[in-house]
């Protein structure tokens, strides 16, 4: 079963990488771009065929390793 996790900084947490991308976009002429936030996507296969169990497993992975839940949020897709 395929799993996709999108990890992103929580609102209010300074996104230094997002600011750098925004500045670069402005420098290239796209001055109307604002509030750039950068995250990451992690994709992998989960052996469990039950979607609910797989989702619970992936949530546990996120809470323990894939996301720093103090400053990051995440969204899970399993299917």
mmCIF file of the N, C-alpha and C atoms, coordinates in Angstrom:
data_MODEL
# 
_entry.id   MODEL 
# 
loop_
_atom_site.group_PDB 
_atom_site.id 
_atom_site.type_symbol 
_atom_site.label_atom_id 
_atom_site.label_alt_id 
_atom_site.label_comp_id 
_atom_site.label_asym_id 
_atom_site.label_entity_id 
_atom_site.label_seq_id 
_atom_site.pdbx_PDB_ins_code 
_atom_site.Cartn_x 
_atom_site.Cartn_y 
_atom_site.Cartn_z 
_atom_site.occupancy 
_atom_site.B_iso_or_equiv 
_atom_site.pdbx_formal_charge 
_atom_site.auth_seq_id 
_atom_site.auth_comp_id 
_atom_site.auth_asym_id 
_atom_site.auth_atom_id 
_atom_site.pdbx_PDB_model_num 
ATOM 1   N N  . UNK A 1 1  ? 0.845  -1.167 0.000   1.00 0.00 ? 1  UNK A N  1 
ATOM 2   C CA . UNK A 1 1  ? 0.000  0.000  0.000   1.00 0.00 ? 1  UNK A CA 1 
ATOM 3   C C  . UNK A 1 1  ? 0.901  1.244  0.000   1.00 0.00 ? 1  UNK A C  1 
ATOM 4   N N  . UNK A 1 2  ? 0.575  2.211  -0.814  1.00 0.00 ? 2  UNK A N  1 
ATOM 5   C CA . UNK A 1 2  ? 1.350  3.446  -0.917  1.00 0.00 ? 2  UNK A CA 1 
ATOM 6   C C  . UNK A 1 2  ? 0.976  4.407  0.212   1.00 0.00 ? 2  UNK A C  1 
ATOM 7   N N  . UNK A 1 3  ? 1.989  5.061  0.739   1.00 0.00 ? 3  UNK A N  1 
ATOM 8   C CA . UNK A 1 3  ? 1.771  6.092  1.756   1.00 0.00 ? 3  UNK A CA 1 
ATOM 9   C C  . UNK A 1 3  ? 2.507  7.353  1.317   1.00 0.00 ? 3  UNK A C  1 
ATOM 10  N N  . UNK A 1 4  ? 1.869  8.489  1.550   1.00 0.00 ? 4  UNK A N  1 
ATOM 11  C CA . UNK A 1 4  ? 2.489  9.782  1.263   1.00 0.00 ? 4  UNK A CA 1 
ATOM 12  C C  . UNK A 1 4  ? 2.282  10.669 2.483   1.00 0.00 ? 4  UNK A C  1 
ATOM 13  N N  . UNK A 1 5  ? 3.384  11.251 2.958   1.00 0.00 ? 5  UNK A N  1 
ATOM 14  C CA . UNK A 1 5  ? 3.336  12.151 4.106   1.00 0.00 ? 5  UNK A CA 1 
ATOM 15  C C  . UNK A 1 5  ? 3.852  13.507 3.650   1.00 0.00 ? 5  UNK A C  1 
ATOM 16  N N  . UNK A 1 6  ? 3.067  14.533 3.895   1.00 0.00 ? 6  UNK A N  1 
ATOM 17  C CA . UNK A 1 6  ? 3.496  15.899 3.625   1.00 0.00 ? 6  UNK A CA 1 
ATOM 18  C C  . UNK A 1 6  ? 3.757  16.570 4.967   1.00 0.00 ? 6  UNK A C  1 
ATOM 19  N N  . UNK A 1 7  ? 4.981  17.068 5.139   1.00 0.00 ? 7  UNK A N  1 
ATOM 20  C CA . UNK A 1 7  ? 5.394  17.700 6.386   1.00 0.00 ? 7  UNK A CA 1 
ATOM 21  C C  . UNK A 1 7  ? 5.624  19.182 6.116   1.00 0.00 ? 7  UNK A C  1 
ATOM 22  N N  . UNK A 1 8  ? 5.111  20.028 6.988   1.00 0.00 ? 8  UNK A N  1 
ATOM 23  C CA . UNK A 1 8  ? 5.235  21.466 6.802   1.00 0.00 ? 8  UNK A CA 1 
ATOM 24  C C  . UNK A 1 8  ? 5.311  22.141 8.164   1.00 0.00 ? 8  UNK A C  1 
ATOM 25  N N  . UNK A 1 9  ? 5.945  23.315 8.183   1.00 0.00 ? 9  UNK A N  1 
ATOM 26  C CA . UNK A 1 9  ? 6.067  24.054 9.429   1.00 0.00 ? 9  UNK A CA 1 
ATOM 27  C C  . UNK A 1 9  ? 4.702  24.572 9.886   1.00 0.00 ? 9  UNK A C  1 
ATOM 28  N N  . UNK A 1 10 ? 4.503  24.584 11.181  1.00 0.00 ? 10 UNK A N  1 
ATOM 29  C CA . UNK A 1 10 ? 3.253  25.109 11.732  1.00 0.00 ? 10 UNK A CA 1 
ATOM 30  C C  . UNK A 1 10 ? 3.192  26.623 11.499  1.00 0.00 ? 10 UNK A C  1 
ATOM 31  N N  . UNK A 1 11 ? 1.980  27.163 11.411  1.00 0.00 ? 11 UNK A N  1 
ATOM 32  C CA . UNK A 1 11 ? 1.851  28.621 11.272  1.00 0.00 ? 11 UNK A CA 1 
ATOM 33  C C  . UNK A 1 11 ? 2.558  29.321 12.435  1.00 0.00 ? 11 UNK A C  1 
ATOM 34  N N  . UNK A 1 12 ? 3.216  30.414 12.127  1.00 0.00 ? 12 UNK A N  1 
ATOM 35  C CA . UNK A 1 12 ? 3.916  31.166 13.153  1.00 0.00 ? 12 UNK A CA 1 
ATOM 36  C C  . UNK A 1 12 ? 5.378  30.776 13.318  1.00 0.00 ? 12 UNK A C  1 
ATOM 37  N N  . UNK A 1 13 ? 5.766  29.620 12.773  1.00 0.00 ? 13 UNK A N  1 
ATOM 38  C CA . UNK A 1 13 ? 7.170  29.208 12.837  1.00 0.00 ? 13 UNK A CA 1 
ATOM 39  C C  . UNK A 1 13 ? 7.882  29.811 11.631  1.00 0.00 ? 13 UNK A C  1 
ATOM 40  N N  . UNK A 1 14 ? 8.987  30.516 11.892  1.00 0.00 ? 14 UNK A N  1 
ATOM 41  C CA . UNK A 1 14 ? 9.730  31.169 10.825  1.00 0.00 ? 14 UNK A CA 1 
ATOM 42  C C  . UNK A 1 14 ? 10.245 30.131 9.832   1.00 0.00 ? 14 UNK A C  1 
ATOM 43  N N  . UNK A 1 15 ? 9.945  30.336 8.558   1.00 0.00 ? 15 UNK A N  1 
ATOM 44  C CA . UNK A 1 15 ? 10.382 29.445 7.486   1.00 0.00 ? 15 UNK A CA 1 
ATOM 45  C C  . UNK A 1 15 ? 11.512 30.135 6.720   1.00 0.00 ? 15 UNK A C  1 
ATOM 46  N N  . UNK A 1 16 ? 12.736 29.912 7.160   1.00 0.00 ? 16 UNK A N  1 
ATOM 47  C CA . UNK A 1 16 ? 13.901 30.564 6.564   1.00 0.00 ? 16 UNK A CA 1 
ATOM 48  C C  . UNK A 1 16 ? 14.056 30.147 5.105   1.00 0.00 ? 16 UNK A C  1 
ATOM 49  N N  . UNK A 1 17 ? 13.854 28.874 4.828   1.00 0.00 ? 17 UNK A N  1 
ATOM 50  C CA . UNK A 1 17 ? 13.968 28.394 3.449   1.00 0.00 ? 17 UNK A CA 1 
ATOM 51  C C  . UNK A 1 17 ? 12.883 29.016 2.570   1.00 0.00 ? 17 UNK A C  1 
ATOM 52  N N  . UNK A 1 18 ? 11.690 29.136 3.085   1.00 0.00 ? 18 UNK A N  1 
ATOM 53  C CA . UNK A 1 18 ? 10.604 29.777 2.346   1.00 0.00 ? 18 UNK A CA 1 
ATOM 54  C C  . UNK A 1 18 ? 10.920 31.231 2.035   1.00 0.00 ? 18 UNK A C  1 
ATOM 55  N N  . UNK A 1 19 ? 11.502 31.939 3.000   1.00 0.00 ? 19 UNK A N  1 
ATOM 56  C CA . UNK A 1 19 ? 11.887 33.345 2.782   1.00 0.00 ? 19 UNK A CA 1 
ATOM 57  C C  . UNK A 1 19 ? 12.958 33.451 1.697   1.00 0.00 ? 19 UNK A C  1 
ATOM 58  N N  . UNK A 1 20 ? 13.906 32.513 1.685   1.00 0.00 ? 20 UNK A N  1 
ATOM 59  C CA . UNK A 1 20 ? 14.962 32.522 0.670   1.00 0.00 ? 20 UNK A CA 1 
ATOM 60  C C  . UNK A 1 20 ? 14.379 32.279 -0.720  1.00 0.00 ? 20 UNK A C  1 
ATOM 61  N N  . UNK A 1 21 ? 13.448 31.332 -0.818  1.00 0.00 ? 21 UNK A N  1 
ATOM 62  C CA . UNK A 1 21 ? 12.796 31.057 -2.103  1.00 0.00 ? 21 UNK A CA 1 
ATOM 63  C C  . UNK A 1 21 ? 11.990 32.277 -2.548  1.00 0.00 ? 21 UNK A C  1 
ATOM 64  N N  . UNK A 1 22 ? 11.279 32.885 -1.629  1.00 0.00 ? 22 UNK A N  1 
ATOM 65  C CA . UNK A 1 22 ? 10.495 34.084 -1.958  1.00 0.00 ? 22 UNK A CA 1 
ATOM 66  C C  . UNK A 1 22 ? 11.389 35.204 -2.475  1.00 0.00 ? 22 UNK A C  1 
ATOM 67  N N  . UNK A 1 23 ? 12.521 35.421 -1.803  1.00 0.00 ? 23 UNK A N  1 
ATOM 68  C CA . UNK A 1 23 ? 13.452 36.463 -2.246  1.00 0.00 ? 23 UNK A CA 1 
ATOM 69  C C  . UNK A 1 23 ? 14.001 36.155 -3.635  1.00 0.00 ? 23 UNK A C  1 
ATOM 70  N N  . UNK A 1 24 ? 14.297 34.889 -3.887  1.00 0.00 ? 24 UNK A N  1 
ATOM 71  C CA . UNK A 1 24 ? 14.806 34.500 -5.205  1.00 0.00 ? 24 UNK A CA 1 
ATOM 72  C C  . UNK A 1 24 ? 13.742 34.708 -6.279  1.00 0.00 ? 24 UNK A C  1 
ATOM 73  N N  . UNK A 1 25 ? 12.510 34.368 -5.991  1.00 0.00 ? 25 UNK A N  1 
ATOM 74  C CA . UNK A 1 25 ? 11.421 34.580 -6.944  1.00 0.00 ? 25 UNK A CA 1 
ATOM 75  C C  . UNK A 1 25 ? 11.244 36.068 -7.239  1.00 0.00 ? 25 UNK A C  1 
ATOM 76  N N  . UNK A 1 26 ? 11.320 36.885 -6.195  1.00 0.00 ? 26 UNK A N  1 
ATOM 77  C CA . UNK A 1 26 ? 11.234 38.339 -6.393  1.00 0.00 ? 26 UNK A CA 1 
ATOM 78  C C  . UNK A 1 26 ? 12.378 38.820 -7.279  1.00 0.00 ? 26 UNK A C  1 
ATOM 79  N N  . UNK A 1 27 ? 13.579 38.293 -7.033  1.00 0.00 ? 27 UNK A N  1 
ATOM 80  C CA . UNK A 1 27 ? 14.733 38.669 -7.819  1.00 0.00 ? 27 UNK A CA 1 
ATOM 81  C C  . UNK A 1 27 ? 14.619 38.281 -9.288  1.00 0.00 ? 27 UNK A C  1 
ATOM 82  N N  . UNK A 1 28 ? 13.832 37.257 -9.566  1.00 0.00 ? 28 UNK A N  1 
ATOM 83  C CA . UNK A 1 28 ? 13.616 36.810 -10.938 1.00 0.00 ? 28 UNK A CA 1 
ATOM 84  C C  . UNK A 1 28 ? 12.406 37.472 -11.591 1.00 0.00 ? 28 UNK A C  1 
ATOM 85  N N  . UNK A 1 29 ? 11.801 38.419 -10.876 1.00 0.00 ? 29 UNK A N  1 
ATOM 86  C CA . UNK A 1 29 ? 10.718 39.182 -11.473 1.00 0.00 ? 29 UNK A CA 1 
ATOM 87  C C  . UNK A 1 29 ? 9.314  38.828 -11.030 1.00 0.00 ? 29 UNK A C  1 
ATOM 88  N N  . UNK A 1 30 ? 9.158  37.813 -10.188 1.00 0.00 ? 30 UNK A N  1 
ATOM 89  C CA . UNK A 1 30 ? 7.822  37.447 -9.703  1.00 0.00 ? 30 UNK A CA 1 
ATOM 90  C C  . UNK A 1 30 ? 7.569  38.124 -8.359  1.00 0.00 ? 30 UNK A C  1 
ATOM 91  N N  . UNK A 1 31 ? 7.416  39.433 -8.398  1.00 0.00 ? 31 UNK A N  1 
ATOM 92  C CA . UNK A 1 31 ? 7.301  40.210 -7.163  1.00 0.00 ? 31 UNK A CA 1 
ATOM 93  C C  . UNK A 1 31 ? 5.939  40.079 -6.486  1.00 0.00 ? 31 UNK A C  1 
ATOM 94  N N  . UNK A 1 32 ? 4.967  39.497 -7.170  1.00 0.00 ? 32 UNK A N  1 
ATOM 95  C CA . UNK A 1 32 ? 3.641  39.349 -6.569  1.00 0.00 ? 32 UNK A CA 1 
ATOM 96  C C  . UNK A 1 32 ? 3.530  38.085 -5.707  1.00 0.00 ? 32 UNK A C  1 
ATOM 97  N N  . UNK A 1 33 ? 4.575  37.260 -5.652  1.00 0.00 ? 33 UNK A N  1 
ATOM 98  C CA . UNK A 1 33 ? 4.570  36.053 -4.819  1.00 0.00 ? 33 UNK A CA 1 
ATOM 99  C C  . UNK A 1 33 ? 4.810  36.461 -3.366  1.00 0.00 ? 33 UNK A C  1 
ATOM 100 N N  . UNK A 1 34 ? 3.993  35.948 -2.460  1.00 0.00 ? 34 UNK A N  1 
ATOM 101 C CA . UNK A 1 34 ? 4.100  36.279 -1.042  1.00 0.00 ? 34 UNK A CA 1 
ATOM 102 C C  . UNK A 1 34 ? 3.912  35.031 -0.188  1.00 0.00 ? 34 UNK A C  1 
ATOM 103 N N  . UNK A 1 35 ? 4.408  35.083 1.017   1.00 0.00 ? 35 UNK A N  1 
ATOM 104 C CA . UNK A 1 35 ? 4.171  34.056 2.045   1.00 0.00 ? 35 UNK A CA 1 
ATOM 105 C C  . UNK A 1 35 ? 4.563  32.648 1.601   1.00 0.00 ? 35 UNK A C  1 
ATOM 106 N N  . UNK A 1 36 ? 5.744  32.512 1.016   1.00 0.00 ? 36 UNK A N  1 
ATOM 107 C CA . UNK A 1 36 ? 6.221  31.206 0.557   1.00 0.00 ? 36 UNK A CA 1 
ATOM 108 C C  . UNK A 1 36 ? 6.564  30.342 1.765   1.00 0.00 ? 36 UNK A C  1 
ATOM 109 N N  . UNK A 1 37 ? 6.077  29.110 1.773   1.00 0.00 ? 37 UNK A N  1 
ATOM 110 C CA . UNK A 1 37 ? 6.385  28.128 2.812   1.00 0.00 ? 37 UNK A CA 1 
ATOM 111 C C  . UNK A 1 37 ? 6.926  26.886 2.093   1.00 0.00 ? 37 UNK A C  1 
ATOM 112 N N  . UNK A 1 38 ? 7.974  26.315 2.628   1.00 0.00 ? 38 UNK A N  1 
ATOM 113 C CA . UNK A 1 38 ? 8.589  25.132 2.029   1.00 0.00 ? 38 UNK A CA 1 
ATOM 114 C C  . UNK A 1 38 ? 8.376  23.948 2.969   1.00 0.00 ? 38 UNK A C  1 
ATOM 115 N N  . UNK A 1 39 ? 7.984  22.827 2.405   1.00 0.00 ? 39 UNK A N  1 
ATOM 116 C CA . UNK A 1 39 ? 7.808  21.597 3.180   1.00 0.00 ? 39 UNK A CA 1 
ATOM 117 C C  . UNK A 1 39 ? 8.506  20.458 2.467   1.00 0.00 ? 39 UNK A C  1 
ATOM 118 N N  . UNK A 1 40 ? 8.160  19.258 2.867   1.00 0.00 ? 40 UNK A N  1 
ATOM 119 C CA . UNK A 1 40 ? 8.735  18.090 2.212   1.00 0.00 ? 40 UNK A CA 1 
ATOM 120 C C  . UNK A 1 40 ? 7.686  16.995 2.089   1.00 0.00 ? 40 UNK A C  1 
ATOM 121 N N  . UNK A 1 41 ? 7.877  16.146 1.093   1.00 0.00 ? 41 UNK A N  1 
ATOM 122 C CA . UNK A 1 41 ? 6.996  15.015 0.864   1.00 0.00 ? 41 UNK A CA 1 
ATOM 123 C C  . UNK A 1 41 ? 7.804  13.737 0.995   1.00 0.00 ? 41 UNK A C  1 
ATOM 124 N N  . UNK A 1 42 ? 7.268  12.783 1.729   1.00 0.00 ? 42 UNK A N  1 
ATOM 125 C CA . UNK A 1 42 ? 7.917  11.489 1.918   1.00 0.00 ? 42 UNK A CA 1 
ATOM 126 C C  . UNK A 1 42 ? 6.948  10.432 1.407   1.00 0.00 ? 42 UNK A C  1 
ATOM 127 N N  . UNK A 1 43 ? 7.394  9.603  0.465   1.00 0.00 ? 43 UNK A N  1 
ATOM 128 C CA . UNK A 1 43 ? 6.550  8.550  -0.096  1.00 0.00 ? 43 UNK A CA 1 
ATOM 129 C C  . UNK A 1 43 ? 7.211  7.202  0.142   1.00 0.00 ? 43 UNK A C  1 
ATOM 130 N N  . UNK A 1 44 ? 6.401  6.206  0.495   1.00 0.00 ? 44 UNK A N  1 
ATOM 131 C CA . UNK A 1 44 ? 6.926  4.859  0.717   1.00 0.00 ? 44 UNK A CA 1 
ATOM 132 C C  . UNK A 1 44 ? 5.789  3.850  0.664   1.00 0.00 ? 44 UNK A C  1 
ATOM 133 N N  . UNK A 1 45 ? 6.147  2.575  0.640   1.00 0.00 ? 45 UNK A N  1 
ATOM 134 C CA . UNK A 1 45 ? 5.175  1.485  0.647   1.00 0.00 ? 45 UNK A CA 1 
ATOM 135 C C  . UNK A 1 45 ? 5.050  0.940  2.061   1.00 0.00 ? 45 UNK A C  1 
ATOM 136 N N  . UNK A 1 46 ? 3.822  0.592  2.425   1.00 0.00 ? 46 UNK A N  1 
ATOM 137 C CA . UNK A 1 46 ? 3.534  -0.036 3.710   1.00 0.00 ? 46 UNK A CA 1 
ATOM 138 C C  . UNK A 1 46 ? 2.967  -1.416 3.406   1.00 0.00 ? 46 UNK A C  1 
ATOM 139 N N  . UNK A 1 47 ? 3.497  -2.437 4.059   1.00 0.00 ? 47 UNK A N  1 
ATOM 140 C CA . UNK A 1 47 ? 3.105  -3.812 3.754   1.00 0.00 ? 47 UNK A CA 1 
ATOM 141 C C  . UNK A 1 47 ? 1.658  -4.131 4.161   1.00 0.00 ? 47 UNK A C  1 
ATOM 142 N N  . UNK A 1 48 ? 1.157  -3.465 5.183   1.00 0.00 ? 48 UNK A N  1 
ATOM 143 C CA . UNK A 1 48 ? -0.198 -3.754 5.676   1.00 0.00 ? 48 UNK A CA 1 
ATOM 144 C C  . UNK A 1 48 ? -1.246 -3.441 4.614   1.00 0.00 ? 48 UNK A C  1 
ATOM 145 N N  . UNK A 1 49 ? -2.139 -4.382 4.326   1.00 0.00 ? 49 UNK A N  1 
ATOM 146 C CA . UNK A 1 49 ? -3.183 -4.197 3.322   1.00 0.00 ? 49 UNK A CA 1 
ATOM 147 C C  . UNK A 1 49 ? -4.413 -3.476 3.850   1.00 0.00 ? 49 UNK A C  1 
ATOM 148 N N  . UNK A 1 50 ? -4.543 -3.330 5.140   1.00 0.00 ? 50 UNK A N  1 
ATOM 149 C CA . UNK A 1 50 ? -5.684 -2.657 5.756   1.00 0.00 ? 50 UNK A CA 1 
ATOM 150 C C  . UNK A 1 50 ? -5.377 -1.164 5.853   1.00 0.00 ? 50 UNK A C  1 
ATOM 151 N N  . UNK A 1 51 ? -6.161 -0.335 5.188   1.00 0.00 ? 51 UNK A N  1 
ATOM 152 C CA . UNK A 1 51 ? -5.891 1.109  5.115   1.00 0.00 ? 51 UNK A CA 1 
ATOM 153 C C  . UNK A 1 51 ? -5.895 1.770  6.493   1.00 0.00 ? 51 UNK A C  1 
ATOM 154 N N  . UNK A 1 52 ? -6.811 1.390  7.360   1.00 0.00 ? 52 UNK A N  1 
ATOM 155 C CA . UNK A 1 52 ? -6.878 2.002  8.691   1.00 0.00 ? 52 UNK A CA 1 
ATOM 156 C C  . UNK A 1 52 ? -5.650 1.656  9.524   1.00 0.00 ? 52 UNK A C  1 
ATOM 157 N N  . UNK A 1 53 ? -5.218 0.392  9.458   1.00 0.00 ? 53 UNK A N  1 
ATOM 158 C CA . UNK A 1 53 ? -4.020 -0.016 10.201  1.00 0.00 ? 53 UNK A CA 1 
ATOM 159 C C  . UNK A 1 53 ? -2.779 0.659  9.624   1.00 0.00 ? 53 UNK A C  1 
ATOM 160 N N  . UNK A 1 54 ? -2.720 0.738  8.300   1.00 0.00 ? 54 UNK A N  1 
ATOM 161 C CA . UNK A 1 54 ? -1.582 1.387  7.647   1.00 0.00 ? 54 UNK A CA 1 
ATOM 162 C C  . UNK A 1 54 ? -1.521 2.861  8.034   1.00 0.00 ? 54 UNK A C  1 
ATOM 163 N N  . UNK A 1 55 ? -2.677 3.529  8.036   1.00 0.00 ? 55 UNK A N  1 
ATOM 164 C CA . UNK A 1 55 ? -2.715 4.947  8.416   1.00 0.00 ? 55 UNK A CA 1 
ATOM 165 C C  . UNK A 1 55 ? -2.233 5.126  9.861   1.00 0.00 ? 55 UNK A C  1 
ATOM 166 N N  . UNK A 1 56 ? -2.648 4.250  10.760  1.00 0.00 ? 56 UNK A N  1 
ATOM 167 C CA . UNK A 1 56 ? -2.223 4.325  12.164  1.00 0.00 ? 56 UNK A CA 1 
ATOM 168 C C  . UNK A 1 56 ? -0.713 4.108  12.275  1.00 0.00 ? 56 UNK A C  1 
ATOM 169 N N  . UNK A 1 57 ? -0.195 3.177  11.486  1.00 0.00 ? 57 UNK A N  1 
ATOM 170 C CA . UNK A 1 57 ? 1.246  2.917  11.469  1.00 0.00 ? 57 UNK A CA 1 
ATOM 171 C C  . UNK A 1 57 ? 2.019  4.142  10.976  1.00 0.00 ? 57 UNK A C  1 
ATOM 172 N N  . UNK A 1 58 ? 1.546  4.743  9.896   1.00 0.00 ? 58 UNK A N  1 
ATOM 173 C CA . UNK A 1 58 ? 2.208  5.916  9.327   1.00 0.00 ? 58 UNK A CA 1 
ATOM 174 C C  . UNK A 1 58 ? 2.127  7.088  10.301  1.00 0.00 ? 58 UNK A C  1 
ATOM 175 N N  . UNK A 1 59 ? 1.002  7.250  10.979  1.00 0.00 ? 59 UNK A N  1 
ATOM 176 C CA . UNK A 1 59 ? 0.877  8.309  11.990  1.00 0.00 ? 59 UNK A CA 1 
ATOM 177 C C  . UNK A 1 59 ? 1.911  8.124  13.087  1.00 0.00 ? 59 UNK A C  1 
ATOM 178 N N  . UNK A 1 60 ? 2.096  6.893  13.523  1.00 0.00 ? 60 UNK A N  1 
ATOM 179 C CA . UNK A 1 60 ? 3.098  6.607  14.542  1.00 0.00 ? 60 UNK A CA 1 
ATOM 180 C C  . UNK A 1 60 ? 4.501  6.950  14.038  1.00 0.00 ? 60 UNK A C  1 
ATOM 181 N N  . UNK A 1 61 ? 4.775  6.627  12.771  1.00 0.00 ? 61 UNK A N  1 
ATOM 182 C CA . UNK A 1 61 ? 6.071  6.973  12.170  1.00 0.00 ? 61 UNK A CA 1 
ATOM 183 C C  . UNK A 1 61 ? 6.288  8.483  12.173  1.00 0.00 ? 61 UNK A C  1 
ATOM 184 N N  . UNK A 1 62 ? 5.247  9.215  11.844  1.00 0.00 ? 62 UNK A N  1 
ATOM 185 C CA . UNK A 1 62 ? 5.335  10.678 11.815  1.00 0.00 ? 62 UNK A CA 1 
ATOM 186 C C  . UNK A 1 62 ? 5.612  11.237 13.204  1.00 0.00 ? 62 UNK A C  1 
ATOM 187 N N  . UNK A 1 63 ? 4.873  10.739 14.179  1.00 0.00 ? 63 UNK A N  1 
ATOM 188 C CA . UNK A 1 63 ? 5.017  11.237 15.544  1.00 0.00 ? 63 UNK A CA 1 
ATOM 189 C C  . UNK A 1 63 ? 6.385  10.916 16.143  1.00 0.00 ? 63 UNK A C  1 
ATOM 190 N N  . UNK A 1 64 ? 6.979  9.788  15.722  1.00 0.00 ? 64 UNK A N  1 
ATOM 191 C CA . UNK A 1 64 ? 8.250  9.355  16.307  1.00 0.00 ? 64 UNK A CA 1 
ATOM 192 C C  . UNK A 1 64 ? 9.479  9.772  15.512  1.00 0.00 ? 64 UNK A C  1 
ATOM 193 N N  . UNK A 1 65 ? 9.337  9.969  14.179  1.00 0.00 ? 65 UNK A N  1 
ATOM 194 C CA . UNK A 1 65 ? 10.533 10.205 13.384  1.00 0.00 ? 65 UNK A CA 1 
ATOM 195 C C  . UNK A 1 65 ? 10.368 11.210 12.246  1.00 0.00 ? 65 UNK A C  1 
ATOM 196 N N  . UNK A 1 66 ? 9.321  11.071 11.467  1.00 0.00 ? 66 UNK A N  1 
ATOM 197 C CA . UNK A 1 66 ? 9.238  11.809 10.206  1.00 0.00 ? 66 UNK A CA 1 
ATOM 198 C C  . UNK A 1 66 ? 8.951  13.297 10.368  1.00 0.00 ? 66 UNK A C  1 
ATOM 199 N N  . UNK A 1 67 ? 8.345  13.690 11.473  1.00 0.00 ? 67 UNK A N  1 
ATOM 200 C CA . UNK A 1 67 ? 8.027  15.105 11.700  1.00 0.00 ? 67 UNK A CA 1 
ATOM 201 C C  . UNK A 1 67 ? 8.439  15.502 13.106  1.00 0.00 ? 67 UNK A C  1 
ATOM 202 N N  . UNK A 1 68 ? 8.914  16.723 13.247  1.00 0.00 ? 68 UNK A N  1 
ATOM 203 C CA . UNK A 1 68 ? 9.171  17.301 14.559  1.00 0.00 ? 68 UNK A CA 1 
ATOM 204 C C  . UNK A 1 68 ? 7.870  17.975 14.978  1.00 0.00 ? 68 UNK A C  1 
ATOM 205 N N  . UNK A 1 69 ? 7.059  17.273 15.739  1.00 0.00 ? 69 UNK A N  1 
ATOM 206 C CA . UNK A 1 69 ? 5.700  17.741 16.019  1.00 0.00 ? 69 UNK A CA 1 
ATOM 207 C C  . UNK A 1 69 ? 5.640  19.000 16.882  1.00 0.00 ? 69 UNK A C  1 
ATOM 208 N N  . UNK A 1 70 ? 6.766  19.440 17.415  1.00 0.00 ? 70 UNK A N  1 
ATOM 209 C CA . UNK A 1 70 ? 6.789  20.702 18.154  1.00 0.00 ? 70 UNK A CA 1 
ATOM 210 C C  . UNK A 1 70 ? 6.613  21.874 17.184  1.00 0.00 ? 70 UNK A C  1 
ATOM 211 N N  . UNK A 1 71 ? 7.256  21.788 16.015  1.00 0.00 ? 71 UNK A N  1 
ATOM 212 C CA . UNK A 1 71 ? 7.220  22.901 15.060  1.00 0.00 ? 71 UNK A CA 1 
ATOM 213 C C  . UNK A 1 71 ? 6.623  22.528 13.707  1.00 0.00 ? 71 UNK A C  1 
ATOM 214 N N  . UNK A 1 72 ? 6.327  21.242 13.494  1.00 0.00 ? 72 UNK A N  1 
ATOM 215 C CA . UNK A 1 72 ? 5.816  20.805 12.190  1.00 0.00 ? 72 UNK A CA 1 
ATOM 216 C C  . UNK A 1 72 ? 4.468  20.103 12.321  1.00 0.00 ? 72 UNK A C  1 
ATOM 217 N N  . UNK A 1 73 ? 3.674  20.226 11.276  1.00 0.00 ? 73 UNK A N  1 
ATOM 218 C CA . UNK A 1 73 ? 2.442  19.471 11.126  1.00 0.00 ? 73 UNK A CA 1 
ATOM 219 C C  . UNK A 1 73 ? 2.632  18.532 9.957   1.00 0.00 ? 73 UNK A C  1 
ATOM 220 N N  . UNK A 1 74 ? 1.717  17.588 9.806   1.00 0.00 ? 74 UNK A N  1 
ATOM 221 C CA . UNK A 1 74 ? 1.821  16.663 8.673   1.00 0.00 ? 74 UNK A CA 1 
ATOM 222 C C  . UNK A 1 74 ? 0.437  16.231 8.223   1.00 0.00 ? 74 UNK A C  1 
ATOM 223 N N  . UNK A 1 75 ? 0.398  15.793 6.969   1.00 0.00 ? 75 UNK A N  1 
ATOM 224 C CA . UNK A 1 75 ? -0.823 15.248 6.385   1.00 0.00 ? 75 UNK A CA 1 
ATOM 225 C C  . UNK A 1 75 ? -0.466 13.887 5.797   1.00 0.00 ? 75 UNK A C  1 
ATOM 226 N N  . UNK A 1 76 ? -1.341 12.912 6.000   1.00 0.00 ? 76 UNK A N  1 
ATOM 227 C CA . UNK A 1 76 ? -1.090 11.539 5.560   1.00 0.00 ? 76 UNK A CA 1 
ATOM 228 C C  . UNK A 1 76 ? -2.093 11.153 4.496   1.00 0.00 ? 76 UNK A C  1 
ATOM 229 N N  . UNK A 1 77 ? -1.588 10.507 3.434   1.00 0.00 ? 77 UNK A N  1 
ATOM 230 C CA . UNK A 1 77 ? -2.432 9.865  2.418   1.00 0.00 ? 77 UNK A CA 1 
ATOM 231 C C  . UNK A 1 77 ? -2.021 8.408  2.355   1.00 0.00 ? 77 UNK A C  1 
ATOM 232 N N  . UNK A 1 78 ? -2.984 7.503  2.450   1.00 0.00 ? 78 UNK A N  1 
ATOM 233 C CA . UNK A 1 78 ? -2.715 6.078  2.320   1.00 0.00 ? 78 UNK A CA 1 
ATOM 234 C C  . UNK A 1 78 ? -3.696 5.510  1.316   1.00 0.00 ? 78 UNK A C  1 
ATOM 235 N N  . UNK A 1 79 ? -3.180 4.734  0.387   1.00 0.00 ? 79 UNK A N  1 
ATOM 236 C CA . UNK A 1 79 ? -4.088 4.144  -0.593  1.00 0.00 ? 79 UNK A CA 1 
ATOM 237 C C  . UNK A 1 79 ? -3.402 3.323  -1.629  1.00 0.00 ? 79 UNK A C  1 
# 
